[in-house]
Amino acid sequence: MTVAKGLPMTRALLIENGVIVTMDAGRQIFSKGHVLVEDGRITAVGDGSHSVTDPNVTRIDASGMVVMPGLVDTHAHAGHMLTKGLGDDSEAWMNIAGRIYAQASDTEFWAAEAALSALERIKCGTTTAALLFGGGPDIMRTEAPEAAQAHLAAIADMGVREILAVGPNRPTSSHIYRDHAQTPYAEITVSPDAQLAVCAEIIDDWADRDSRLRVAVSLPVFTAGELDDQSVYNLSCKARDLSREKRVLFIQDGHREGSIAANAERLELFDEHSLLAHCIELTEGDIAALKRSGAKVAHNPSALMSVSGRCPATELMEGGVTVSLGTDASAPDRSFDMFRNMFQAHRYHARHFRNDAVLPPLQLLEMATIEGARALSMENDIGSLEPGKRADIILVNMRQPHLWPPAHPVQRLARFANGADVDTTIVDGRILMRGRKLVGHDEDAILDRAESAFHLMMNRAGLA
């Protein structure tokens, strides 16, 4: 396994004296408990103190803090960190982002943006995220493997856990990519089939390289009418088959109004390793297809699609469908703060039903932890604090005015906390942040690198 450069290995770690919110099957909470981590895995969780005789154990006093599983963001985008604030509205931003991804970005852009993205996640307590490699108007940067390789290498160095979804563009539209590794740049036109071949190469290259990183297959969402186009139908079949051949997640962004039912009927596109984002204005056929296939849903209450239509998240969960939370981060108007999305999800659905009892705090916390892990087919490894699971843990500083008095920890987390309350972030037993300071990385250097990549990109895009 690749070890993140600059991050110290901690063989044994004892977190003690904190409120332990386990999110285990019994949803146990220990008012003054401990979590013991050895070789990257949790070996003990319980109330009271824990006797450790090893003098080399690293101890963290979690007094005044909640100790909980790291947050799981099941839908976001790579590239967006360096496109925030561009354009006067969402349509203008979409067009600008597409132009940047295809024509103004290079490998340094994708590496610097990845480090910045990981930095925000670490500081918000998001230990695992699923990102599409590109986006906007379905422009995926898979004309060659180098950009994705640069992203993944930067993420590996930062130490967070991630699933990167790579895939083709729509076959009904053409995009010209610019390769800035050459001077002057070279222009590349690539077919969706060639992009799928690149995706297979990326998947193979990162298989078993780093246990924290996985690669998934993405595919644009096609309507029933679009599936009548033979090129669309054939591409969908090939993407489906690639994901199953490689045994990786199949991810789509933007299902709505009958598209799930159409793709399930025509292609048998979905199974229990499928993750479908947004899922707004679903038909009865869509909901039946989700239940039948076992596909999971990434609900994004802060996303623009949640303005144009409603995801029936509460109804889906009542029907047995796994629904997780995603930020759709981090542009044009969003962040990676999962606490913000928990709060917004509650208000979104409480307003719809005019009932404040909808989505109680524990259910929101489930969507952001164990249900997020289940949506990514990772519930056996992460999402709760239990012996045997990977040690993805965050400590939330509760000794603050907006989180006081010290009672009802789950309610305070889901209703009042925000990403800036996270004190410590741990992934795979490695401490990535302690006391809101990065461990093993220079935050200013990450910001400066991203700023340099941003200005170069803006010049290339003619936006300076």
LOLOVEX-749625 format. One record per residue (C-alpha): x, y, z; residue in one letter. Coordinates in Angstrom, 3 decimals, always signed. Example, Ala and Ser with C-alpha at 12.3 -4.5 7.8 and 13.67 -1.06 7.14 Angstrom:
residues 2
        c1        c2        c3  resn
   +12.300    -4.500    +7.800     a
   +13.670    -1.060    +7.140     s
This chain:
residues 464
        c1        c2        c3  resn
    +0.000    +0.000    +0.000     m
    +1.198    +3.522    -0.772     t
    +1.993    +5.546    +2.346     v
    +1.107    +9.222    +2.108     a
    +4.307   +11.221    +1.867     k
    +4.984   +13.313    +4.949     g
    +2.312   +11.606    +7.092     l
    +3.659    +9.811   +10.164     p
    +2.671    +6.190   +10.714     m
    +0.990    +5.665   +14.092     t
    +0.997    +1.982   +15.020     r
    -1.114    +2.472   +18.156     a
    -3.435    +5.351   +18.972     l
    -5.696    +5.748   +21.999     l
    -8.450    +8.365   +21.984     i
    -9.916    +8.783   +25.450     e
   -12.260   +10.880   +27.597     n
   -14.548   +11.858   +24.705     g
   -18.229   +11.368   +23.936     v
   -18.092    +8.396   +21.554     i
   -20.843    +8.383   +18.909     v
   -20.252    +4.957   +17.378     t
   -22.955    +4.734   +14.668     m
   -22.749    +0.959   +15.143     d
   -25.788    -1.305   +14.727     a
   -27.020    -0.385   +18.203     g
   -26.161    +3.305   +17.700     r
   -24.305    +3.216   +21.007     q
   -23.071    +6.434   +22.594     i
   -20.514    +6.429   +25.405     f
   -20.496    +9.583   +27.497     s
   -16.821    +9.289   +28.449     k
   -15.289    +6.560   +26.392     g
   -12.307    +5.438   +24.376     h
   -11.304    +4.234   +20.911     v
    -8.146    +2.172   +20.450     l
    -6.514    +1.997   +17.020     v
    -3.744    -0.407   +16.036     e
    -2.138    -0.665   +12.593     d
    -4.855    +1.462   +11.005     g
    -7.824    -0.472   +12.366     r
   -10.080    +0.020   +15.379     i
    -9.435    -2.680   +17.957     t
   -11.523    -1.481   +20.892     a
   -14.411    +0.922   +21.531     v
   -16.115    +1.359   +24.857     g
   -17.093    +3.360   +27.899     d
   -14.585    +4.474   +30.498     g
   -10.826    +4.193   +30.255     s
    -8.800    +1.534   +28.482     h
    -5.602    +0.092   +29.858     s
    -2.695    +0.297   +27.413     v
    +0.740    -0.868   +28.510     t
    +2.601    +0.020   +25.321     d
    +4.704    +3.117   +26.167     p
    +4.810    +4.078   +22.484     n
    +1.052    +4.474   +22.106     v
    -0.048    +7.927   +20.945     t
    -2.727    +9.324   +23.240     r
    -5.330   +11.945   +22.396     i
    -7.349   +13.483   +25.199     d
   -10.797   +14.075   +23.699     a
   -12.273   +15.867   +26.711     s
   -14.968   +18.275   +25.546     g
   -15.177   +16.589   +22.137     m
   -17.355   +14.144   +20.266     v
   -15.462   +11.245   +18.705     v
   -17.320    +9.929   +15.678     m
   -16.829    +8.246   +12.290     p
   -15.393   +10.395    +9.537     g
   -18.034   +11.906    +7.276     l
   -18.754   +10.324    +3.882     v
   -19.577   +12.584    +0.910     d
   -21.043   +10.407    -1.836     t
   -21.194   +12.924    -4.661     h
   -18.838   +15.732    -5.651     a
   -16.613   +16.778    -8.560     h
   -12.906   +17.089    -9.195     a
   -11.934   +20.381   -10.823     g
   -14.579   +22.504    -9.158     h
   -12.317   +23.904    -6.424     m
   -10.641   +26.192    -8.958     l
   -13.788   +27.303   -10.796     t
   -15.677   +28.859    -7.874     k
   -17.075   +32.326    -8.501     g
   -16.705   +32.209   -12.294     l
   -19.720   +33.435   -14.239     g
   -22.692   +35.519   -13.143     d
   -25.094   +32.568   -12.907     d
   -25.107   +28.796   -13.033     s
   -25.439   +28.576   -16.819     e
   -22.486   +30.905   -17.357     a
   -20.459   +28.949   -14.808     w
   -21.300   +25.673   -16.554     m
   -20.011   +26.935   -19.877     n
   -16.859   +28.425   -18.349     i
   -16.091   +25.271   -16.372     a
   -16.460   +23.134   -19.477     g
   -14.068   +25.365   -21.400     r
   -11.556   +25.252   -18.559     i
   -11.634   +21.472   -18.180     y
   -11.215   +20.813   -21.902     a
    -8.909   +23.618   -22.979     q
    -7.246   +25.474   -20.093     a
    -6.186   +22.786   -17.606     s
    -2.999   +20.758   -17.393     d
    -1.715   +18.056   -15.044     t
    -0.522   +20.660   -12.550     e
    -4.034   +22.161   -12.460     f
    -5.510   +18.771   -11.573     w
    -2.828   +17.984    -8.975     a
    -3.018   +21.401    -7.283     a
    -6.828   +21.329    -7.329     e
    -6.838   +17.826    -5.830     a
    -4.603   +18.869    -2.939     a
    -6.814   +21.889    -2.280     l
    -9.931   +19.720    -2.406     s
    -8.411   +17.236    +0.037     a
    -7.394   +20.095    +2.324     l
   -10.978   +21.373    +2.555     e
   -12.283   +17.879    +3.206     r
    -9.752   +17.263    +5.969     i
   -10.677   +20.526    +7.651     k
   -14.417   +19.724    +7.379     c
   -14.081   +16.181    +8.732     g
   -14.886   +14.421    +5.463     t
   -12.636   +11.386    +5.400     t
   -14.190    +9.721    +2.322     t
   -15.603   +11.287    -0.841     a
   -16.743   +10.081    -4.257     a
   -15.811   +12.520    -7.026     l
   -16.548   +12.614   -10.744     l
   -13.444   +13.502   -12.714     f
   -14.851   +16.566   -14.414     g
   -18.438   +17.534   -14.930     g
   -20.202   +20.719   -15.838     g
   -21.617   +19.980   -19.296     p
   -20.476   +16.326   -19.182     d
   -16.841   +17.089   -19.985     i
   -14.734   +14.337   -18.467     m
   -10.960   +14.700   -18.567     r
   -10.305   +11.176   -19.841     t
    -8.867   +11.855   -23.273     e
    -5.579   +10.598   -21.761     a
    -4.655    +9.148   -18.347     p
    -2.211   +11.832   -17.182     e
    -4.712   +14.256   -15.612     a
    -6.414   +11.548   -13.538     a
    -3.034   +10.147   -12.558     q
    -1.962   +13.584   -11.311     a
    -5.187   +13.929    -9.299     h
    -4.895   +10.499    -7.715     l
    -1.232   +10.968    -6.828     a
    -2.035   +14.251    -5.075     a
    -4.916   +12.667    -3.156     i
    -2.690    +9.756    -2.120     a
    -0.138   +12.240    -0.799     d
    -2.790   +14.098    +1.220     m
    -3.991   +10.899    +2.866     g
    -7.772   +11.078    +2.471     v
    -9.983    +8.259    +1.221     r
   -11.556    +8.746    -2.211     e
   -13.403    +7.107    -5.066     i
   -12.671    +8.829    -8.393     l
   -15.239    +8.161   -11.121     a
   -13.852    +8.334   -14.652     v
   -15.905    +7.984   -17.800     g
   -16.747    +9.143   -21.321     p
   -18.490   +12.229   -22.657     n
   -21.781   +12.068   -24.499     r
   -21.353   +10.506   -27.959     p
   -23.774   +13.074   -29.369     t
   -21.437   +16.017   -28.635     s
   -17.825   +16.688   -29.591     s
   -15.146   +18.342   -27.474     h
   -11.637   +19.403   -28.395     i
    -9.027   +19.028   -25.652     y
    -5.801   +20.971   -25.431     r
    -2.603   +19.276   -24.321     d
    -0.468   +21.941   -22.652     h
    +2.446   +19.547   -22.105     a
    +3.521   +20.655   -25.567     q
    +4.437   +24.179   -26.670     t
    +2.407   +25.372   -28.408     p
    -0.432   +23.205   -27.123     y
    -1.715   +20.318   -29.197     a
    -5.420   +19.805   -29.864     e
    -6.955   +16.390   -29.300     i
   -10.339   +15.066   -30.343     t
   -11.261   +11.812   -28.660     v
   -14.153    +9.372   -29.044     s
   -16.157    +8.026   -26.093     p
   -14.852    +4.541   -26.884     d
   -11.281    +5.796   -26.626     a
   -12.166    +7.454   -23.316     q
   -13.451    +4.134   -21.967     l
   -10.132    +2.533   -22.910     a
    -8.346    +5.252   -20.927     v
   -10.694    +4.598   -17.991     c
    -9.803    +0.903   -18.042     a
    -6.115    +1.831   -18.005     e
    -6.586    +4.116   -14.982     i
    -8.581    +1.465   -13.099     i
    -5.920    -1.171   -13.722     d
    -3.073    +1.157   -12.797     d
    -4.581    +2.027    -9.395     w
    -5.912    -1.405    -8.483     a
    -4.339    -2.415    -5.153     d
    -1.885    +0.493    -5.282     r
    -3.383    +2.360    -2.325     d
    -6.114    +0.935    -0.112     s
    -7.580    +4.409    +0.417     r
    -8.129    +5.079    -3.297     l
   -10.531    +3.422    -5.707     r
   -11.524    +4.204    -9.273     v
   -15.123    +3.893   -10.507     a
   -16.823    +4.114   -13.906     v
   -19.114    +7.049   -14.685     s
   -21.587    +7.516   -17.533     l
   -23.715   +10.517   -18.525     p
   -27.425   +10.138   -17.766     v
   -29.442    +9.415   -20.901     f
   -33.212    +9.779   -21.271     t
   -35.478    +7.190   -22.847     a
   -35.436    +9.151   -26.102     g
   -31.635    +9.368   -26.155     e
   -31.338    +5.610   -25.723     l
   -32.944    +5.219   -29.146     d
   -29.678    +6.537   -30.580     d
   -27.574    +3.439   -31.277     q
   -24.325    +5.157   -30.299     s
   -25.802    +6.104   -26.916     v
   -27.146    +2.614   -26.349     y
   -23.844    +0.961   -27.294     n
   -21.797    +3.300   -25.095     l
   -24.068    +2.639   -22.126     s
   -23.648    -1.105   -22.551     c
   -19.866    -0.783   -22.744     k
   -19.650    +1.397   -19.617     a
   -21.925    -1.005   -17.727     r
   -19.844    -3.999   -18.799     d
   -16.561    -2.277   -17.928     l
   -17.700    -1.528   -14.371     s
   -18.798    -5.122   -13.844     r
   -15.723    -6.621   -15.451     e
   -13.442    -4.527   -13.233     k
   -15.717    -4.966   -10.165     r
   -15.911    -1.239    -9.482     v
   -18.736    +1.154    -8.673     l
   -20.917    +2.481   -11.491     f
   -21.788    +6.152   -10.905     i
   -24.155    +8.528   -12.697     q
   -24.875   +12.201   -12.098     d
   -28.301   +13.712   -12.731     g
   -31.118   +11.177   -12.866     h
   -34.628   +12.595   -13.066     r
   -38.172   +12.095   -14.381     e
   -38.168    +8.526   -15.662     g
   -34.507    +8.133   -16.614     s
   -33.835    +5.412   -14.017     i
   -36.761    +3.275   -15.181     a
   -35.828    +3.714   -18.856     a
   -32.209    +2.678   -18.346     n
   -33.157    -0.218   -16.082     a
   -35.672    -1.541   -18.589     e
   -33.589    -1.107   -21.745     r
   -30.143    -1.926   -20.375     l
   -30.453    -3.549   -16.940     e
   -27.956    -0.822   -16.139     l
   -28.081    -0.930   -12.347     f
   -27.192    -3.303    -9.551     d
   -26.214    -3.036    -5.880     e
   -22.907    -1.431    -6.893     h
   -24.574    +1.474    -8.702     s
   -24.714    +4.972    -7.206     l
   -27.119    +7.481    -8.742     l
   -26.823   +11.167    -7.862     a
   -29.623   +13.738    -7.469     h
   -32.624   +11.564    -8.467     c
   -35.203   +14.361    -8.601     i
   -38.866   +14.207    -9.605     e
   -38.781   +10.417    -9.747     l
   -41.636    +8.427   -11.263     t
   -43.190    +5.325    -9.743     e
   -41.215    +3.346   -12.322     g
   -37.964    +4.976   -11.182     d
   -38.610    +4.101    -7.543     i
   -39.559    +0.522    -8.463     a
   -36.324    +0.172   -10.462     a
   -34.260    +1.404    -7.509     l
   -35.872    -1.111    -5.168     k
   -35.562    -3.954    -7.651     r
   -31.927    -3.344    -8.612     s
   -30.512    -2.416    -5.214     g
   -28.962    +0.762    -6.633     a
   -28.076    +3.476    -4.119     k
   -28.881    +7.209    -4.150     v
   -26.664   +10.230    -3.433     a
   -28.959   +13.042    -2.278     h
   -27.514   +16.545    -2.697     n
   -29.743   +19.065    -0.905     p
   -27.355   +21.981    -1.603     s
   -27.142   +21.309    -5.349     a
   -28.752   +23.331    -8.111     l
   -30.710   +20.240    -9.201     m
   -32.388   +20.243    -5.794     s
   -33.715   +23.694    -6.637     v
   -35.234   +22.580    -9.944     s
   -36.767   +19.411    -8.484     g
   -37.091   +17.357    -5.310     r
   -35.328   +14.134    -4.432     c
   -37.879   +12.023    -2.500     p
   -35.163   +10.932    -0.073     a
   -37.472   +10.268    +2.870     t
   -39.892    +8.178    +0.829     e
   -37.031    +6.197    -0.720     l
   -35.552    +5.380    +2.682     m
   -38.974    +4.289    +3.960     e
   -39.107    +1.946    +0.962     g
   -35.747    +0.369    +1.798     g
   -33.531    +2.255    -0.669     v
   -30.113    +3.343    +0.628     t
   -29.927    +7.149    +0.506     v
   -26.717    +8.968    +1.378     s
   -25.670   +12.611    +1.430     l
   -23.476   +14.387    -1.099     g
   -22.315   +17.986    -1.320     t
   -22.041   +18.194    -5.142     d
   -19.084   +20.389    -4.141     a
   -17.490   +22.706    -4.572     s
   -18.809   +25.069    -7.231     a
   -20.471   +27.230    -8.271     p
   -21.965   +27.931    -4.830     d
   -21.233   +25.051    -2.469     r
   -18.615   +23.729    -0.074     s
   -17.490   +20.320    +1.194     f
   -19.117   +20.971    +4.581     d
   -21.259   +17.894    +5.267     m
   -22.643   +19.409    +8.478     f
   -24.171   +22.160    +6.343     r
   -25.747   +19.506    +4.131     n
   -27.212   +17.644    +7.096     m
   -28.913   +20.826    +8.244     f
   -30.049   +21.725    +4.740     q
   -31.425   +18.236    +4.113     a
   -33.614   +18.561    +7.196     h
   -34.977   +21.957    +6.209     r
   -35.443   +20.861    +2.587     y
   -37.735   +17.972    +3.482     h
   -39.316   +19.482    +6.603     a
   -40.468   +22.401    +4.445     r
   -41.862   +20.025    +1.819     h
   -43.921   +18.087    +4.367     f
   -44.413   +21.073    +6.692     r
   -43.313   +18.745    +9.461     n
   -40.233   +19.389   +11.599     d
   -40.142   +15.746   +12.698     a
   -39.024   +14.631    +9.222     v
   -35.380   +13.478    +9.080     l
   -34.528   +13.526   +12.795     p
   -30.912   +14.165   +13.818     p
   -29.863   +10.514   +14.095     l
   -31.124    +9.718   +10.612     q
   -29.215   +12.686    +9.184     l
   -26.042   +11.509   +10.889     l
   -26.632    +8.017    +9.487     e
   -26.903    +9.424    +5.951     m
   -23.563   +11.196    +6.408     a
   -21.719    +8.204    +7.892     t
   -22.824    +4.559    +7.795     i
   -25.387    +4.998    +4.990     e
   -22.782    +6.884    +2.965     g
   -20.412    +3.974    +3.459     a
   -23.157    +1.573    +2.372     r
   -23.822    +3.651    -0.759     a
   -20.155    +3.209    -1.703     l
   -20.203    -0.539    -0.871     s
   -17.733    +0.189    +1.945     m
   -19.915    -0.399    +5.007     e
   -17.713    -3.295    +6.163     n
   -14.685    -0.994    +6.326     d
   -15.861    +2.500    +7.307     i
   -18.892    +4.494    +8.467     g
   -18.952    +3.489   +12.139     s
   -16.592    +3.049   +15.069     l
   -16.405    -0.712   +15.540     e
   -13.557    -3.170   +16.122     p
   -12.165    -4.406   +12.828     g
   -13.073    -1.344   +10.784     k
   -10.602    +1.102    +9.294     r
    -9.821    +3.940   +11.682     a
   -11.480    +6.882    +9.907     d
   -12.313    +9.108   +12.867     i
   -12.993   +12.769   +13.562     i
   -13.051   +14.733   +16.799     l
   -15.533   +17.606   +16.962     v
   -14.863   +20.363   +19.481     n
   -18.175   +20.757   +21.313     m
   -16.942   +23.233   +23.911     r
   -18.172   +26.252   +21.965     q
   -21.114   +28.629   +22.465     p
   -23.120   +27.390   +19.482     h
   -22.688   +23.763   +20.616     l
   -23.424   +24.312   +24.297     w
   -24.779   +23.015   +26.712     p
   -23.165   +19.548   +26.744     p
   -26.227   +17.381   +26.125     a
   -27.855   +15.515   +23.216     h
   -24.651   +15.151   +21.153     p
   -26.352   +13.779   +18.028     v
   -28.779   +16.690   +17.903     q
   -25.977   +19.199   +18.360     r
   -23.964   +17.596   +15.555     l
   -26.811   +17.490   +13.036     a
   -28.452   +20.814   +13.914     r
   -25.721   +23.179   +15.075     f
   -22.223   +21.998   +14.111     a
   -20.248   +23.060   +11.040     n
   -17.038   +21.951    +9.378     g
   -14.954   +24.500   +11.265     a
   -15.794   +22.688   +14.526     d
   -13.702   +19.674   +13.514     v
   -10.556   +19.583   +15.643     d
    -8.934   +16.322   +14.520     t
    -9.202   +14.218   +11.361     t
    -7.824   +10.681   +11.188     i
    -7.828    +8.385    +8.144     v
    -6.603    +4.799    +8.297     d
    -5.197    +5.524   +11.717     g
    -3.066    +8.409   +10.453     r
    -3.608   +11.804   +12.019     i
    -4.115   +14.259    +9.141     l
    -5.179   +17.223   +11.286     m
    -4.819   +17.915   +15.005     r
    -5.987   +21.107   +16.690     g
    -7.101   +22.291   +13.209     r
    -3.486   +22.188   +12.007     k
    -2.413   +19.866    +9.211     l
    +0.049   +17.152   +10.170     v
    +2.763   +16.478    +7.606     g
    +1.677   +19.143    +5.104     h
    +2.029   +22.906    +4.759     d
    -1.412   +24.470    +4.341     e
    +0.001   +27.723    +2.974     d
    +2.001   +25.828    +0.371     a
    -1.157   +24.037    -0.790     i
    -3.016   +27.341    -1.074     l
    -0.141   +29.027    -2.927     d
    +0.162   +26.143    -5.355     r
    -3.560   +26.243    -6.095     a
    -3.429   +30.002    -6.625     e
    -0.614   +29.664    -9.162     s
    -2.502   +26.948   -11.051     a
    -5.637   +29.114   -10.978     f
    -3.942   +32.173   -12.500     h
    -2.290   +30.123   -15.241     l
    -5.640   +28.499   -16.045     m
    -7.394   +31.871   -16.151     m
    -4.829   +33.221   -18.605     n
    -5.189   +30.197   -20.853     r
    -8.989   +30.460   -20.762     a
    -8.903   +34.176   -21.608     g
   -10.596   +35.045   -18.304     l
    -7.822   +36.948   -16.571     a
